[in-house]
Amino acid sequence: MRRGLATATTPSLLALLLTLLLGGCSAAADGAPDSPEAQRAASGQLVSDVGNERPEVGYDGLMVRRRVAVAFHLERGTDPVAVGRQARRAGRLLGWPLLDVPPGVLDAVLLEHLVPEVVLLFPENATTIDADRVLRSHRIPGVDHTHTVPVLIHDLRFAVRTGHPRDARRALDREGVLTDLLGHYDTVAGAGSLEVLYTGPLLGDTLVEDAADALGRAAGAPATIHPRSDRGAGVDMSREPRPDPVPDAPTGPVSGHEGPGH
């Protein structure tokens, strides 16, 4: 009796197996699982750097720094380029060189409130008091108010040994991958080496390693990842609390120090 039942169900089992096999082949053709991105996603290694969650950051220590940033909430119709230019000038007059950075350095709650077009980063030794002093030293038309907040940033140096650093730099520019991965970065072509310097929002490990791979491809040699500076204090990301999620509706003031328009 059992043998008869098995014999009767064998064609169905074969059909099911064939369907699964063909479906798997179709998925492979459509999803390209052999690509590095698909392999990382399948293994759980692919971490998005977009959205409200902080990326998984393994490149920390001296590669991650605490800084002070100022986000500008502009009045309607204000030119953000002019605001950034005037704010940087005010910083220079008081001895504080300011760096334009993407809004991604801010936490998700502040981004939800502000949607800033201008965010400036102060040097590592600056405090929120220093930032407020700069902002109050020069009135900038069109600024409704500002937020002065502590942030975490990546401060990275990618390095590769090459006998043709300028050719490698041109290859990087042609490929454009580093621009896609990092946004703004600086390059330093030395005697037998090329360095890529990045200061900006925290990057997930995948993006850091992809940037090193891009530099290595351009130079034809493996690239290494270092802190941009060996001085100062770094951050152990395993000890950092997770940022607050964005609430469904505003329930109170956002974190950070809010100042008037300047």
Summary of the structure (lengths in Angstrom):
residues: 262
radius of gyration: 24.9
end to end distance: 89.2
largest distance: 94.5
contacts: 757
relative contact order: 0.18
helix: 40%
strand: 23%
